[in-house]
Amino acid sequence: MLGAASRYARCMTEYVIQRLGHLGDGIAAGPLFAPMTLPGEVVTGTPDGQTLTDIRIVKPSENRVAAPCRHFKACGGCQLQHASDAFVADFKLAVVKQSLDAHGIETVFKPIQTSPAQSRRRATFAAKRTKKGAMVGFHGRGSDVVIEIPGCQLLDPAVMAAIPIAERLAVVGTSRKAALAVTVTTSRAGLDISVQNGKPLDGPLRQELAHLCDSLGLARLTWDDDVIAMRTPPVQRFGGAKVTPPPGTFLQATPQGEASLVTAVRDAVGGAKHVIDLFAGCGTFSLPLAEKAEVHAVEGDAGMTSALDHGWRMAQGLKPVTFETRDLYRRPLLPDELAKTDAVVLDPPRAGAEAQVAEIAKAMPPIVAYVSCNPVTFARDAAVLIGAGYTLNWVQVVDQFRWSSHVELAAQFTAPEVKRKRH
Protein backbone atom coordinates (compact mmCIF):
# COMPACT_ATOMS: atom_id res chain seq x y z
CA MET A 1 0.00 0.00 0.00
CA LEU A 2 1.05 3.51 -0.73
CA GLY A 3 2.00 5.67 2.23
CA ALA A 4 0.08 8.86 2.96
CA ALA A 5 2.77 11.07 1.46
CA SER A 6 2.85 9.01 -1.76
CA ARG A 7 -0.96 9.06 -2.10
CA TYR A 8 -0.90 12.83 -1.53
CA ALA A 9 1.73 13.32 -4.23
CA ARG A 10 -0.22 11.20 -6.72
CA CYS A 11 -3.27 13.47 -6.23
CA MET A 12 -1.30 16.65 -6.85
CA THR A 13 -0.15 18.03 -10.19
CA GLU A 14 3.51 17.36 -10.81
CA TYR A 15 5.86 20.02 -12.17
CA VAL A 16 9.36 19.70 -13.57
CA ILE A 17 11.78 22.45 -12.56
CA GLN A 18 13.44 23.59 -15.78
CA ARG A 19 15.96 26.14 -14.53
CA LEU A 20 16.81 28.63 -11.80
CA GLY A 21 15.92 32.29 -12.10
CA HIS A 22 18.39 35.05 -11.24
CA LEU A 23 16.87 35.29 -7.73
CA GLY A 24 17.52 31.60 -7.06
CA ASP A 25 13.95 30.27 -7.39
CA GLY A 26 13.28 27.19 -9.49
CA ILE A 27 11.14 27.85 -12.55
CA ALA A 28 8.62 25.40 -14.00
CA ALA A 29 6.54 25.78 -17.16
CA GLY A 30 4.11 28.66 -17.00
CA PRO A 31 6.30 30.19 -15.70
CA LEU A 32 5.75 29.11 -12.11
CA PHE A 33 8.35 30.06 -9.50
CA ALA A 34 9.20 27.43 -6.91
CA PRO A 35 11.48 28.50 -4.03
CA MET A 36 14.11 26.06 -2.76
CA THR A 37 13.95 23.77 -5.77
CA LEU A 38 16.59 22.81 -8.34
CA PRO A 39 16.66 22.14 -12.10
CA GLY A 40 15.53 18.63 -13.02
CA GLU A 41 13.50 18.10 -9.87
CA VAL A 42 9.93 16.85 -10.03
CA VAL A 43 7.73 18.58 -7.46
CA THR A 44 4.10 18.97 -6.52
CA GLY A 45 2.56 22.20 -5.33
CA THR A 46 -0.34 24.60 -5.41
CA PRO A 47 -0.17 27.49 -7.90
CA ASP A 48 -0.78 30.90 -6.29
CA GLY A 49 -0.49 33.37 -9.13
CA GLN A 50 2.98 32.68 -10.55
CA THR A 51 4.29 31.02 -7.38
CA LEU A 52 4.07 27.40 -6.29
CA THR A 53 3.21 26.92 -2.63
CA ASP A 54 3.02 23.79 -0.45
CA ILE A 55 5.89 22.34 -2.45
CA ARG A 56 6.87 18.71 -2.03
CA ILE A 57 9.88 17.14 -3.71
CA VAL A 58 8.87 14.01 -5.63
CA LYS A 59 12.20 13.47 -7.37
CA PRO A 60 15.19 15.36 -5.95
CA SER A 61 18.14 16.63 -7.96
CA GLU A 62 21.52 14.97 -7.58
CA ASN A 63 22.74 18.47 -6.67
CA ARG A 64 20.43 18.72 -3.65
CA VAL A 65 22.16 18.67 -0.26
CA ALA A 66 21.08 19.02 3.35
CA ALA A 67 21.13 22.71 4.26
CA PRO A 68 24.00 23.40 6.69
CA CYS A 69 21.91 25.90 8.67
CA ARG A 70 18.87 24.81 10.65
CA HIS A 71 17.19 28.19 10.00
CA PHE A 72 17.32 27.91 6.21
CA LYS A 73 13.69 27.12 5.44
CA ALA A 74 12.28 29.92 7.60
CA CYS A 75 14.97 32.60 7.37
CA GLY A 76 15.10 34.89 4.35
CA GLY A 77 18.86 35.44 4.51
CA CYS A 78 19.90 32.64 2.11
CA GLN A 79 18.33 31.22 -1.04
CA LEU A 80 20.63 28.36 -2.11
CA GLN A 81 21.72 26.30 0.89
CA HIS A 82 19.85 23.31 -0.55
CA ALA A 83 22.29 23.14 -3.48
CA SER A 84 25.84 21.77 -3.57
CA ASP A 85 28.74 24.22 -3.61
CA ALA A 86 29.71 23.10 -7.11
CA PHE A 87 26.18 23.69 -8.39
CA VAL A 88 26.02 27.18 -6.85
CA ALA A 89 29.39 28.10 -8.38
CA ASP A 90 28.26 26.93 -11.82
CA PHE A 91 24.95 28.77 -11.40
CA LYS A 92 26.65 32.08 -10.60
CA LEU A 93 29.06 31.73 -13.49
CA ALA A 94 26.09 30.96 -15.75
CA VAL A 95 24.23 34.09 -14.59
CA VAL A 96 27.15 36.25 -15.76
CA LYS A 97 27.61 34.29 -19.00
CA GLN A 98 23.91 34.55 -19.85
CA SER A 99 23.95 38.30 -19.26
CA LEU A 100 26.89 38.65 -21.66
CA ASP A 101 25.35 36.22 -24.16
CA ALA A 102 22.35 38.53 -24.42
CA HIS A 103 24.71 41.08 -26.00
CA GLY A 104 26.68 38.56 -28.05
CA ILE A 105 29.77 38.92 -25.82
CA GLU A 106 32.24 36.10 -25.21
CA THR A 107 35.29 36.21 -22.95
CA VAL A 108 37.57 34.19 -20.69
CA PHE A 109 36.31 33.38 -17.18
CA LYS A 110 38.77 32.98 -14.35
CA PRO A 111 37.91 30.39 -11.62
CA ILE A 112 35.21 31.68 -9.29
CA GLN A 113 36.33 32.87 -5.84
CA THR A 114 33.89 31.92 -3.05
CA SER A 115 34.00 33.24 0.51
CA PRO A 116 33.88 30.61 3.27
CA ALA A 117 31.03 30.04 5.69
CA GLN A 118 30.83 32.29 8.76
CA SER A 119 32.73 35.08 7.02
CA ARG A 120 30.14 37.86 6.59
CA ARG A 121 31.49 40.82 8.56
CA ARG A 122 28.41 42.99 8.18
CA ALA A 123 24.71 42.31 8.71
CA THR A 124 21.51 44.21 9.43
CA PHE A 125 19.39 42.58 12.10
CA ALA A 126 15.72 43.21 12.79
CA ALA A 127 15.34 43.78 16.54
CA LYS A 128 11.89 43.82 18.09
CA ARG A 129 10.79 44.41 21.66
CA THR A 130 8.59 41.71 23.22
CA LYS A 131 6.68 41.21 26.47
CA LYS A 132 9.61 39.33 28.00
CA GLY A 133 12.46 41.31 26.43
CA ALA A 134 13.38 41.35 22.75
CA MET A 135 13.96 39.12 19.75
CA VAL A 136 16.60 39.62 17.07
CA GLY A 137 17.12 37.99 13.68
CA PHE A 138 16.28 38.31 10.01
CA HIS A 139 12.89 38.72 8.42
CA GLY A 140 11.36 35.44 7.35
CA ARG A 141 11.19 34.46 3.73
CA GLY A 142 8.65 36.79 2.10
CA SER A 143 7.30 38.14 5.40
CA ASP A 144 7.80 40.75 8.11
CA VAL A 145 8.08 38.10 10.83
CA VAL A 146 11.40 38.22 12.68
CA ILE A 147 13.14 34.82 12.70
CA GLU A 148 15.74 34.30 15.40
CA ILE A 149 18.99 32.80 14.05
CA PRO A 150 21.22 31.56 16.89
CA GLY A 151 22.76 28.89 14.63
CA CYS A 152 23.43 31.08 11.57
CA GLN A 153 26.22 29.65 9.40
CA LEU A 154 26.65 32.78 7.29
CA LEU A 155 27.81 35.46 9.73
CA ASP A 156 31.21 35.99 11.31
CA PRO A 157 31.11 34.90 14.98
CA ALA A 158 31.89 38.50 15.98
CA VAL A 159 28.71 39.65 14.23
CA MET A 160 26.73 36.86 15.88
CA ALA A 161 28.03 38.07 19.23
CA ALA A 162 26.14 41.33 18.62
CA ILE A 163 22.71 39.66 18.88
CA PRO A 164 22.45 40.15 22.67
CA ILE A 165 23.57 43.75 22.13
CA ALA A 166 20.80 44.30 19.59
CA GLU A 167 18.33 42.85 22.08
CA ARG A 168 19.38 45.41 24.69
CA LEU A 169 19.10 48.22 22.17
CA ALA A 170 15.58 47.11 21.28
CA VAL A 171 14.51 47.09 24.92
CA VAL A 172 15.67 50.66 25.55
CA GLY A 173 15.13 52.15 22.13
CA THR A 174 11.90 50.97 20.53
CA SER A 175 8.25 50.21 21.22
CA ARG A 176 6.59 46.84 20.63
CA LYS A 177 4.97 48.24 17.49
CA ALA A 178 8.22 48.84 15.61
CA ALA A 179 11.43 46.97 14.81
CA LEU A 180 14.90 48.41 14.87
CA ALA A 181 17.25 47.93 11.93
CA VAL A 182 20.58 47.24 13.64
CA THR A 183 23.54 47.21 11.26
CA VAL A 184 26.58 45.51 12.75
CA THR A 185 30.02 45.75 11.18
CA THR A 186 33.21 44.22 12.51
CA SER A 187 36.28 46.42 12.68
CA ARG A 188 39.80 46.17 14.00
CA ALA A 189 38.71 48.14 17.08
CA GLY A 190 35.50 46.25 17.84
CA LEU A 191 31.89 46.35 16.71
CA ASP A 192 30.58 49.34 14.78
CA ILE A 193 26.79 49.50 15.27
CA SER A 194 24.37 51.77 13.43
CA VAL A 195 20.67 51.78 14.39
CA GLN A 196 17.73 53.01 12.32
CA ASN A 197 14.00 53.36 13.17
CA GLY A 198 14.59 53.94 16.88
CA LYS A 199 12.82 56.22 19.33
CA PRO A 200 13.56 59.94 18.94
CA LEU A 201 16.64 60.88 20.90
CA ASP A 202 16.18 62.80 24.12
CA GLY A 203 18.54 63.42 27.00
CA PRO A 204 17.82 60.26 29.02
CA LEU A 205 17.91 57.96 25.97
CA ARG A 206 21.16 59.49 24.71
CA GLN A 207 22.70 59.00 28.16
CA GLU A 208 21.55 55.39 28.39
CA LEU A 209 22.85 54.59 24.90
CA ALA A 210 26.20 56.19 25.66
CA HIS A 211 26.45 54.04 28.78
CA LEU A 212 25.63 50.92 26.75
CA CYS A 213 28.30 51.78 24.19
CA ASP A 214 30.87 52.03 26.98
CA SER A 215 29.76 49.05 29.04
CA LEU A 216 29.44 46.76 25.99
CA GLY A 217 32.83 47.79 24.61
CA LEU A 218 31.53 48.98 21.26
CA ALA A 219 33.84 50.91 18.96
CA ARG A 220 31.03 53.21 17.82
CA LEU A 221 27.27 53.48 18.28
CA THR A 222 25.14 55.54 15.90
CA TRP A 223 21.42 56.21 16.36
CA ASP A 224 19.47 57.35 13.28
CA ASP A 225 22.64 58.95 11.82
CA ASP A 226 23.54 60.64 15.13
CA VAL A 227 26.83 59.36 16.58
CA ILE A 228 26.09 58.62 20.23
CA ALA A 229 29.60 57.64 21.20
CA MET A 230 32.87 56.49 19.66
CA ARG A 231 35.18 54.81 22.15
CA THR A 232 37.77 54.19 19.46
CA PRO A 233 37.65 54.65 15.67
CA PRO A 234 36.18 51.53 13.94
CA VAL A 235 39.09 51.19 11.55
CA GLN A 236 39.04 49.23 8.31
CA ARG A 237 42.31 48.50 6.51
CA PHE A 238 42.51 49.15 2.76
CA GLY A 239 45.97 48.10 1.61
CA GLY A 240 48.46 49.89 3.85
CA ALA A 241 45.98 52.56 4.98
CA LYS A 242 43.64 52.61 7.97
CA VAL A 243 40.28 54.18 7.24
CA THR A 244 37.36 55.02 9.53
CA PRO A 245 34.26 54.89 7.30
CA PRO A 246 31.19 57.00 8.10
CA PRO A 247 28.47 55.14 10.07
CA GLY A 248 26.56 52.60 8.00
CA THR A 249 28.80 53.06 4.98
CA PHE A 250 29.03 50.39 2.27
CA LEU A 251 31.75 47.81 2.86
CA GLN A 252 32.52 44.66 0.90
CA ALA A 253 30.65 41.80 2.57
CA THR A 254 33.64 39.59 3.46
CA PRO A 255 37.38 40.18 3.84
CA GLN A 256 37.99 37.28 1.45
CA GLY A 257 35.65 38.74 -1.18
CA GLU A 258 37.28 42.14 -0.89
CA ALA A 259 40.74 40.59 -1.25
CA SER A 260 39.63 38.74 -4.41
CA LEU A 261 38.26 41.92 -5.97
CA VAL A 262 41.34 43.96 -5.06
CA THR A 263 43.60 41.29 -6.56
CA ALA A 264 41.54 41.29 -9.76
CA VAL A 265 41.65 45.09 -10.03
CA ARG A 266 45.40 45.11 -9.45
CA ASP A 267 45.81 42.52 -12.19
CA ALA A 268 43.60 44.56 -14.50
CA VAL A 269 45.46 47.88 -14.16
CA GLY A 270 48.85 46.19 -14.30
CA GLY A 271 51.71 48.68 -14.33
CA ALA A 272 49.55 51.79 -14.73
CA LYS A 273 51.24 54.87 -13.25
CA HIS A 274 48.11 57.01 -13.00
CA VAL A 275 44.67 55.61 -12.15
CA ILE A 276 41.26 57.25 -11.88
CA ASP A 277 39.00 55.38 -9.44
CA LEU A 278 35.32 56.14 -10.06
CA PHE A 279 32.63 55.39 -7.43
CA ALA A 280 35.64 55.08 -5.11
CA GLY A 281 33.81 54.78 -1.79
CA CYS A 282 36.20 55.00 1.15
CA GLY A 283 39.17 53.73 -0.86
CA THR A 284 38.69 49.99 -1.22
CA PHE A 285 40.66 50.08 -4.48
CA SER A 286 42.21 53.58 -4.45
CA LEU A 287 44.41 53.01 -1.42
CA PRO A 288 45.81 49.57 -2.37
CA LEU A 289 46.49 50.87 -5.89
CA ALA A 290 48.32 53.90 -4.43
CA GLU A 291 51.12 51.56 -3.40
CA LYS A 292 52.30 51.70 -7.03
CA ALA A 293 50.27 54.39 -8.84
CA GLU A 294 49.05 57.94 -8.41
CA VAL A 295 45.28 57.81 -7.93
CA HIS A 296 42.47 60.30 -8.40
CA ALA A 297 39.42 59.05 -6.48
CA VAL A 298 35.91 60.26 -7.34
CA GLU A 299 32.91 59.53 -5.12
CA GLY A 300 29.53 61.17 -4.63
CA ASP A 301 29.47 60.97 -0.83
CA ALA A 302 31.52 63.65 0.94
CA GLY A 303 31.83 61.58 4.12
CA MET A 304 33.43 58.75 2.18
CA THR A 305 35.90 60.96 0.32
CA SER A 306 36.87 62.63 3.60
CA ALA A 307 37.51 59.24 5.20
CA LEU A 308 39.56 58.15 2.18
CA ASP A 309 41.65 61.34 2.26
CA HIS A 310 42.29 61.05 6.00
CA GLY A 311 43.31 57.41 5.64
CA TRP A 312 45.78 58.30 2.88
CA ARG A 313 47.29 61.19 4.86
CA MET A 314 47.87 58.98 7.88
CA ALA A 315 49.45 56.16 5.85
CA GLN A 316 53.11 55.88 4.91
CA GLY A 317 54.72 54.93 1.63
CA LEU A 318 51.75 55.62 -0.65
CA LYS A 319 51.90 57.65 -3.84
CA PRO A 320 49.75 60.79 -4.17
CA VAL A 321 46.00 60.30 -3.88
CA THR A 322 43.70 63.17 -4.79
CA PHE A 323 39.95 63.06 -4.36
CA GLU A 324 36.83 64.71 -5.70
CA THR A 325 33.27 64.62 -4.36
CA ARG A 326 31.08 64.39 -7.45
CA ASP A 327 27.79 62.80 -8.49
CA LEU A 328 28.91 60.65 -11.41
CA TYR A 329 25.32 60.01 -12.50
CA ARG A 330 24.64 63.71 -12.98
CA ARG A 331 28.19 64.81 -13.78
CA PRO A 332 30.28 61.98 -15.23
CA LEU A 333 33.94 62.68 -15.92
CA LEU A 334 34.31 63.99 -19.47
CA PRO A 335 36.83 62.88 -22.11
CA ASP A 336 39.25 65.74 -21.41
CA GLU A 337 39.30 64.73 -17.73
CA LEU A 338 40.02 61.12 -18.67
CA ALA A 339 42.56 61.84 -21.40
CA LYS A 340 45.82 61.52 -19.47
CA THR A 341 45.14 58.52 -17.27
CA ASP A 342 46.59 55.04 -17.79
CA ALA A 343 43.65 53.16 -16.30
CA VAL A 344 40.12 53.74 -15.03
CA VAL A 345 38.55 51.70 -12.23
CA LEU A 346 34.75 51.56 -12.07
CA ASP A 347 32.78 50.18 -9.11
CA PRO A 348 29.24 51.53 -9.54
CA PRO A 349 26.05 50.61 -7.65
CA ARG A 350 23.61 48.08 -9.11
CA ALA A 351 22.33 50.58 -11.69
CA GLY A 352 25.70 50.43 -13.43
CA ALA A 353 27.51 53.40 -14.96
CA GLU A 354 25.72 54.10 -18.23
CA ALA A 355 26.45 57.85 -18.42
CA GLN A 356 30.06 57.48 -17.29
CA VAL A 357 30.73 54.56 -19.63
CA ALA A 358 29.53 56.67 -22.57
CA GLU A 359 32.23 59.25 -21.74
CA ILE A 360 34.89 56.57 -21.25
CA ALA A 361 34.01 55.19 -24.69
CA LYS A 362 34.75 58.62 -26.17
CA ALA A 363 38.02 59.12 -24.27
CA MET A 364 39.33 55.54 -24.73
CA PRO A 365 41.74 55.34 -21.76
CA PRO A 366 44.05 52.32 -22.26
CA ILE A 367 42.60 50.11 -19.49
CA VAL A 368 39.23 49.87 -17.76
CA ALA A 369 38.85 47.70 -14.65
CA TYR A 370 35.13 47.25 -14.03
CA VAL A 371 33.79 45.91 -10.71
CA SER A 372 30.08 45.08 -10.69
CA CYS A 373 27.40 43.71 -8.37
CA ASN A 374 24.86 43.37 -11.20
CA PRO A 375 25.70 41.19 -14.23
CA VAL A 376 22.82 42.68 -16.26
CA THR A 377 23.97 46.31 -16.07
CA PHE A 378 27.59 45.18 -16.39
CA ALA A 379 26.77 43.43 -19.67
CA ARG A 380 24.93 46.53 -20.92
CA ASP A 381 27.95 48.74 -20.15
CA ALA A 382 30.38 46.14 -21.52
CA ALA A 383 28.53 46.19 -24.85
CA VAL A 384 29.07 49.97 -25.07
CA LEU A 385 32.79 49.66 -24.38
CA ILE A 386 33.21 46.82 -26.85
CA GLY A 387 31.24 48.79 -29.45
CA ALA A 388 33.76 51.61 -29.02
CA GLY A 389 36.67 49.26 -29.70
CA TYR A 390 37.60 47.79 -26.32
CA THR A 391 38.29 44.10 -25.79
CA LEU A 392 36.87 42.33 -22.75
CA ASN A 393 39.88 40.19 -21.84
CA TRP A 394 38.56 38.34 -18.80
CA VAL A 395 35.95 38.22 -16.07
CA GLN A 396 36.55 37.19 -12.46
CA VAL A 397 33.34 36.11 -10.69
CA VAL A 398 33.41 36.58 -6.92
CA ASP A 399 30.86 34.94 -4.61
CA GLN A 400 31.09 36.76 -1.30
CA PHE A 401 27.34 36.47 -0.67
CA ARG A 402 27.54 32.73 -0.08
CA TRP A 403 24.29 30.75 -0.49
CA SER A 404 22.52 33.75 -2.01
CA SER A 405 21.64 34.52 -5.61
CA HIS A 406 23.84 37.63 -5.52
CA VAL A 407 26.81 37.74 -7.90
CA GLU A 408 29.81 40.08 -8.07
CA LEU A 409 32.57 40.31 -10.61
CA ALA A 410 35.63 42.18 -11.80
CA ALA A 411 36.70 42.50 -15.44
CA GLN A 412 39.45 43.94 -17.60
CA PHE A 413 38.89 45.92 -20.81
CA THR A 414 41.76 47.14 -22.98
CA ALA A 415 41.71 49.71 -25.77
CA PRO A 416 43.07 48.94 -29.26
CA GLU A 417 46.40 50.69 -28.57
CA VAL A 418 47.07 48.35 -25.65
CA LYS A 419 46.26 45.29 -27.78
CA ARG A 420 48.71 46.42 -30.45
CA LYS A 421 51.47 46.90 -27.88
CA ARG A 422 50.92 43.34 -26.63
CA HIS A 423 51.51 41.96 -30.11
Buried (B, 14 or more C-beta within 10 A) or exposed (E): EEEEEEEEBEEBEBBBBBBBEBEBBBBBEEEBBBBBBBBBBBBBBEBEEEBBEEBEBBEBBEBBBEBEBEBBBBBBBBBBBBBBBEBBBBBBBBBBBEBBEEBEBEBEBBEBBBBEBBBBBBBBBBBBBEEEEBBBBBBBBEEEBBBBBEEBBBBBEBBBEBBEBBBBBBEBBBEEEBBBBBBBBBBEBBBBBBBBBBBEBEEEBBEBBBEBBEEBEBBBBBBBEEEBBBBBBBBBBBBBBBBBBBBBBBBBBBBBBBBBBBBBBBBBBBEBEBBBBBBBBBBBBBBBBBBBBBBBBBBBBEBBBBBBBBBBEEBEEBBEBEBBBBEBBEEBBEEEBBEEBBBBBBBBBEEBBBEBBBBBBEBBBBBBBBBBBBBBBBBBBBBBBBEBBBBBBBBBBBBBBBBBBBBBBBBBBBBEEBBEEEE
